[in-house]
Amino acid sequence: MGAALVPLTGTEGWPTILLIQALVGVALVMLTVAKAAPPRITGAPRISLAKLSASVAVMTALIFGLFESVPYTLMPVYAVTAGLSEDWATGTVSAFLIGALLFPIPVGALADRVGKPGVLAACGVAGLAVPLILPATLAVPQALMAAMLVWGGAAGSLYTVALAMLADRFRGVDLAAANVAFGTLYAFGALAGPPLHGMAMDWHPPQGLMESSFLLFLVYLSTMFWSFRRMGSRP
């Protein structure tokens, strides 16, 4: 929503700052409405760190963290460098976020019906394909928005399906430990992603961003298929 409102407020001055504060205020109000306390979990997890690290679901958190910064921090820079206006550049963020908002629920429902490993792999393939075709869409901004919508949907669905796979595999305190590992690897990826992708852009401007994104999903899919084959398609 924020990026979609930037063309109305501009990128400088008080209107943009006040808009950010208003959105943060809305989020705080929503948090105060949630009164239910989380369930209490006792005991020590029986799952090993090595087993958690080998889980495709937990690995997905790292990949998602490494990639998530691309649309927020670097994609507008990429678009402006490629010759698009600021409005279209910020629009790429909105398109990505709309995809990340709309896709996960239907994709998650599909995963429950046809199997989570296959759907997770399909999301990875979509994440791999978009960086290949996205440079060709720069001449038609509407096509670029559509590509970003699909990219956001694929990335957001990765996160959702991976969490569902954790819930399928672990229970109780083990599930809590798996969630901690999931969140930790996501945070590490979110910290490391911007400088890595930024260095790729500096090395080969501006297409280094697409190349690093493609390489990230290529490594992810290769590791995923190897893991599924080794573990008999367990999450």
C-alpha positions as a Markdown table, in Angstrom:
| # | Residue | x | y | z |
|---|---|---|---|---|
| 1 | Met | 0.0 | 0.0 | 0.0 |
| 2 | Gly | 2.8 | 2.4 | 0.9 |
| 3 | Ala | 4.6 | 2.2 | -2.4 |
| 4 | Ala | 1.3 | 2.6 | -4.3 |
| 5 | Leu | 0.7 | 5.9 | -2.4 |
| 6 | Val | 4.2 | 7.4 | -3.1 |
| 7 | Pro | 3.1 | 8.9 | -6.5 |
| 8 | Leu | 0.5 | 10.9 | -4.5 |
| 9 | Thr | 2.7 | 12.1 | -1.7 |
| 10 | Gly | 6.1 | 12.3 | -3.5 |
| 11 | Thr | 9.4 | 11.1 | -2.2 |
| 12 | Glu | 10.4 | 14.2 | -0.3 |
| 13 | Gly | 8.9 | 16.3 | 2.5 |
| 14 | Trp | 6.5 | 15.8 | 5.4 |
| 15 | Pro | 3.6 | 14.1 | 3.5 |
| 16 | Thr | 5.6 | 10.9 | 3.0 |
| 17 | Ile | 6.8 | 10.9 | 6.6 |
| 18 | Leu | 3.3 | 11.4 | 7.9 |
| 19 | Leu | 2.0 | 8.6 | 5.7 |
| 20 | Ile | 4.6 | 6.2 | 7.2 |
| 21 | Gln | 3.6 | 7.3 | 10.7 |
| 22 | Ala | -0.1 | 6.8 | 9.9 |
| 23 | Leu | 0.5 | 3.3 | 8.6 |
| 24 | Val | 2.6 | 2.4 | 11.6 |
| 25 | Gly | -0.2 | 3.7 | 13.8 |
| 26 | Val | -2.7 | 1.5 | 12.1 |
| 27 | Ala | -0.5 | -1.5 | 12.7 |
| 28 | Leu | -0.2 | -0.7 | 16.4 |
| 29 | Val | -4.0 | -0.4 | 16.7 |
| 30 | Met | -4.4 | -3.8 | 15.1 |
| 31 | Leu | -1.8 | -5.3 | 17.6 |
| 32 | Thr | -3.8 | -4.0 | 20.6 |
| 33 | Val | -6.9 | -5.8 | 19.3 |
| 34 | Ala | -5.2 | -9.2 | 19.5 |
| 35 | Lys | -5.8 | -10.2 | 23.1 |
| 36 | Ala | -5.3 | -14.0 | 22.9 |
| 37 | Ala | -2.2 | -15.2 | 24.7 |
| 38 | Pro | 0.1 | -17.7 | 22.9 |
| 39 | Pro | 0.0 | -21.3 | 24.2 |
| 40 | Arg | 2.6 | -22.2 | 26.8 |
| 41 | Ile | 5.2 | -24.8 | 25.7 |
| 42 | Thr | 7.3 | -26.8 | 28.1 |
| 43 | Gly | 10.1 | -29.3 | 27.8 |
| 44 | Ala | 13.2 | -29.5 | 25.7 |
| 45 | Pro | 13.2 | -30.2 | 21.9 |
| 46 | Arg | 14.3 | -33.7 | 20.8 |
| 47 | Ile | 15.2 | -32.7 | 17.3 |
| 48 | Ser | 18.8 | -32.0 | 16.5 |
| 49 | Leu | 20.2 | -28.9 | 14.8 |
| 50 | Ala | 21.6 | -31.0 | 12.0 |
| 51 | Lys | 18.1 | -32.4 | 11.3 |
| 52 | Leu | 16.6 | -29.0 | 11.3 |
| 53 | Ser | 19.3 | -27.6 | 8.9 |
| 54 | Ala | 18.6 | -30.5 | 6.5 |
| 55 | Ser | 14.9 | -29.6 | 6.3 |
| 56 | Val | 13.9 | -28.1 | 3.0 |
| 57 | Ala | 11.3 | -26.0 | 4.9 |
| 58 | Val | 13.9 | -24.4 | 7.1 |
| 59 | Met | 16.3 | -24.0 | 4.1 |
| 60 | Thr | 13.4 | -22.1 | 2.3 |
| 61 | Ala | 13.5 | -19.5 | 5.1 |
| 62 | Leu | 17.1 | -18.7 | 4.3 |
| 63 | Ile | 16.4 | -18.4 | 0.6 |
| 64 | Phe | 13.3 | -16.2 | 1.2 |
| 65 | Gly | 15.3 | -14.0 | 3.5 |
| 66 | Leu | 18.1 | -13.6 | 1.0 |
| 67 | Phe | 15.6 | -12.7 | -1.7 |
| 68 | Glu | 13.0 | -10.7 | 0.1 |
| 69 | Ser | 15.1 | -7.5 | 0.1 |
| 70 | Val | 15.3 | -7.4 | -3.8 |
| 71 | Pro | 11.9 | -5.8 | -4.4 |
| 72 | Tyr | 12.0 | -3.5 | -1.4 |
| 73 | Thr | 15.5 | -2.0 | -1.6 |
| 74 | Leu | 17.0 | -2.7 | -5.0 |
| 75 | Met | 14.2 | -3.3 | -7.6 |
| 76 | Pro | 13.3 | 0.4 | -7.7 |
| 77 | Val | 16.9 | 1.3 | -8.3 |
| 78 | Tyr | 17.1 | -1.3 | -11.0 |
| 79 | Ala | 14.0 | 0.1 | -12.7 |
| 80 | Val | 15.2 | 3.7 | -12.6 |
| 81 | Thr | 18.6 | 2.7 | -13.9 |
| 82 | Ala | 16.9 | 0.9 | -16.7 |
| 83 | Gly | 15.2 | 4.1 | -17.7 |
| 84 | Leu | 11.8 | 3.9 | -16.0 |
| 85 | Ser | 10.2 | 6.8 | -14.1 |
| 86 | Glu | 10.1 | 6.9 | -10.3 |
| 87 | Asp | 6.4 | 6.2 | -10.3 |
| 88 | Trp | 6.8 | 2.9 | -12.3 |
| 89 | Ala | 9.9 | 2.1 | -10.2 |
| 90 | Thr | 8.0 | 2.3 | -6.9 |
| 91 | Gly | 5.1 | 0.5 | -8.6 |
| 92 | Thr | 7.3 | -2.6 | -8.8 |
| 93 | Val | 7.2 | -2.8 | -5.0 |
| 94 | Ser | 3.4 | -2.5 | -4.9 |
| 95 | Ala | 3.0 | -5.2 | -7.6 |
| 96 | Phe | 5.4 | -7.5 | -5.7 |
| 97 | Leu | 3.5 | -7.0 | -2.4 |
| 98 | Ile | 0.1 | -7.5 | -4.0 |
| 99 | Gly | 1.3 | -10.8 | -5.4 |
| 100 | Ala | 2.7 | -11.8 | -2.0 |
| 101 | Leu | -0.6 | -10.9 | -0.5 |
| 102 | Leu | -3.0 | -12.6 | -3.0 |
| 103 | Phe | -1.1 | -15.8 | -3.9 |
| 104 | Pro | -0.3 | -17.6 | -0.7 |
| 105 | Ile | -3.8 | -18.6 | 0.4 |
| 106 | Pro | -4.9 | -20.2 | -2.9 |
| 107 | Val | -1.4 | -21.7 | -3.4 |
| 108 | Gly | -1.5 | -23.1 | 0.1 |
| 109 | Ala | -4.9 | -24.6 | -0.5 |
| 110 | Leu | -3.5 | -26.2 | -3.7 |
| 111 | Ala | -0.5 | -27.5 | -1.7 |
| 112 | Asp | -2.9 | -29.2 | 0.7 |
| 113 | Arg | -4.6 | -31.0 | -2.2 |
| 114 | Val | -1.7 | -32.0 | -4.5 |
| 115 | Gly | 1.2 | -32.1 | -2.1 |
| 116 | Lys | 3.5 | -29.5 | -0.6 |
| 117 | Pro | 6.9 | -30.6 | -2.1 |
| 118 | Gly | 5.6 | -30.3 | -5.7 |
| 119 | Val | 4.0 | -26.9 | -5.1 |
| 120 | Leu | 7.1 | -25.6 | -3.3 |
| 121 | Ala | 9.2 | -26.7 | -6.3 |
| 122 | Ala | 6.8 | -25.0 | -8.7 |
| 123 | Cys | 7.1 | -21.7 | -6.7 |
| 124 | Gly | 10.9 | -22.1 | -6.9 |
| 125 | Val | 10.7 | -22.6 | -10.7 |
| 126 | Ala | 8.6 | -19.4 | -11.0 |
| 127 | Gly | 11.1 | -17.5 | -8.9 |
| 128 | Leu | 13.8 | -18.8 | -11.2 |
| 129 | Ala | 12.0 | -17.9 | -14.4 |
| 130 | Val | 11.0 | -14.3 | -13.6 |
| 131 | Pro | 14.6 | -13.0 | -13.6 |
| 132 | Leu | 15.1 | -14.5 | -17.0 |
| 133 | Ile | 12.1 | -12.7 | -18.6 |
| 134 | Leu | 12.0 | -9.5 | -16.5 |
| 135 | Pro | 14.6 | -7.5 | -18.5 |
| 136 | Ala | 12.5 | -8.0 | -21.6 |
| 137 | Thr | 9.5 | -6.5 | -19.9 |
| 138 | Leu | 11.2 | -3.1 | -19.2 |
| 139 | Ala | 10.0 | -1.7 | -22.5 |
| 140 | Val | 6.4 | -2.4 | -21.4 |
| 141 | Pro | 5.9 | -1.2 | -17.8 |
| 142 | Gln | 2.5 | -3.1 | -17.6 |
| 143 | Ala | 4.3 | -6.3 | -18.4 |
| 144 | Leu | 6.9 | -5.5 | -15.8 |
| 145 | Met | 4.2 | -5.1 | -13.2 |
| 146 | Ala | 2.7 | -8.5 | -14.1 |
| 147 | Ala | 6.1 | -10.1 | -13.8 |
| 148 | Met | 6.6 | -8.5 | -10.4 |
| 149 | Leu | 3.1 | -9.7 | -9.3 |
| 150 | Val | 4.0 | -13.3 | -10.2 |
| 151 | Trp | 7.4 | -13.0 | -8.5 |
| 152 | Gly | 5.8 | -11.7 | -5.3 |
| 153 | Gly | 3.2 | -14.5 | -5.4 |
| 154 | Ala | 5.9 | -17.1 | -5.9 |
| 155 | Ala | 8.1 | -15.8 | -3.1 |
| 156 | Gly | 5.3 | -15.3 | -0.7 |
| 157 | Ser | 4.0 | -18.8 | -1.4 |
| 158 | Leu | 7.4 | -20.2 | -0.7 |
| 159 | Tyr | 7.2 | -18.9 | 2.8 |
| 160 | Thr | 3.7 | -20.0 | 3.4 |
| 161 | Val | 4.1 | -23.6 | 2.1 |
| 162 | Ala | 7.4 | -24.0 | 4.0 |
| 163 | Leu | 5.7 | -23.1 | 7.3 |
| 164 | Ala | 3.0 | -25.6 | 6.5 |
| 165 | Met | 5.6 | -28.3 | 5.9 |
| 166 | Leu | 7.1 | -27.5 | 9.3 |
| 167 | Ala | 3.7 | -28.1 | 10.9 |
| 168 | Asp | 3.4 | -31.4 | 9.0 |
| 169 | Arg | 6.7 | -32.7 | 10.2 |
| 170 | Phe | 7.1 | -31.4 | 13.7 |
| 171 | Arg | 4.9 | -31.3 | 16.8 |
| 172 | Gly | 4.9 | -29.5 | 20.2 |
| 173 | Val | 8.2 | -28.3 | 21.4 |
| 174 | Asp | 9.9 | -29.6 | 18.3 |
| 175 | Leu | 7.7 | -27.4 | 16.2 |
| 176 | Ala | 8.6 | -24.4 | 18.4 |
| 177 | Ala | 12.3 | -25.2 | 17.9 |
| 178 | Ala | 11.8 | -25.6 | 14.2 |
| 179 | Asn | 10.1 | -22.2 | 14.1 |
| 180 | Val | 13.0 | -20.6 | 15.9 |
| 181 | Ala | 15.4 | -22.1 | 13.4 |
| 182 | Phe | 13.1 | -20.9 | 10.6 |
| 183 | Gly | 13.0 | -17.4 | 11.9 |
| 184 | Thr | 16.7 | -17.2 | 12.6 |
| 185 | Leu | 17.7 | -18.3 | 9.1 |
| 186 | Tyr | 15.2 | -15.9 | 7.6 |
| 187 | Ala | 16.7 | -13.1 | 9.6 |
| 188 | Phe | 20.2 | -14.0 | 8.6 |
| 189 | Gly | 19.2 | -14.1 | 5.0 |
| 190 | Ala | 17.4 | -10.7 | 5.3 |
| 191 | Leu | 20.6 | -9.3 | 6.7 |
| 192 | Ala | 23.0 | -10.8 | 4.1 |
| 193 | Gly | 20.7 | -10.4 | 1.1 |
| 194 | Pro | 20.9 | -6.6 | 0.4 |
| 195 | Pro | 24.7 | -6.3 | 0.3 |
| 196 | Leu | 25.1 | -9.5 | -1.7 |
| 197 | His | 22.6 | -8.4 | -4.4 |
| 198 | Gly | 24.0 | -4.9 | -4.2 |
| 199 | Met | 27.5 | -6.1 | -5.0 |
| 200 | Ala | 26.1 | -8.1 | -7.9 |
| 201 | Met | 24.5 | -4.8 | -9.3 |
| 202 | Asp | 27.8 | -3.0 | -8.8 |
| 203 | Trp | 29.6 | -5.8 | -10.6 |
| 204 | His | 27.3 | -5.9 | -13.6 |
| 205 | Pro | 24.9 | -2.9 | -13.5 |
| 206 | Pro | 22.0 | -3.2 | -13.6 |
| 207 | Gln | 21.4 | -6.8 | -14.7 |
| 208 | Gly | 23.6 | -8.2 | -11.9 |
| 209 | Leu | 20.4 | -8.0 | -9.7 |
| 210 | Met | 18.6 | -10.4 | -12.1 |
| 211 | Glu | 21.7 | -12.6 | -12.3 |
| 212 | Ser | 22.1 | -12.9 | -8.5 |
| 213 | Ser | 18.4 | -13.6 | -8.1 |
| 214 | Phe | 18.5 | -16.3 | -10.8 |
| 215 | Leu | 21.5 | -17.9 | -9.2 |
| 216 | Leu | 19.8 | -17.9 | -5.8 |
| 217 | Phe | 16.8 | -19.8 | -7.0 |
| 218 | Leu | 19.0 | -22.1 | -9.1 |
| 219 | Val | 20.9 | -23.1 | -6.0 |
| 220 | Tyr | 17.7 | -23.4 | -4.1 |
| 221 | Leu | 16.0 | -25.7 | -6.6 |
| 222 | Ser | 19.1 | -27.9 | -7.0 |
| 223 | Thr | 19.4 | -28.3 | -3.3 |
| 224 | Met | 15.7 | -29.0 | -2.9 |
| 225 | Phe | 15.6 | -31.7 | -5.6 |
| 226 | Trp | 18.6 | -33.4 | -4.1 |
| 227 | Ser | 17.1 | -33.3 | -0.7 |
| 228 | Phe | 13.7 | -34.6 | -1.8 |
| 229 | Arg | 15.4 | -37.4 | -3.7 |
| 230 | Arg | 17.6 | -38.3 | -0.7 |
| 231 | Met | 14.8 | -38.1 | 1.8 |
| 232 | Gly | 12.0 | -39.6 | -0.3 |
| 233 | Ser | 10.1 | -36.3 | -0.7 |
| 234 | Arg | 9.7 | -35.6 | 3.0 |
| 235 | Pro | 9.7 | -31.9 | 3.9 |
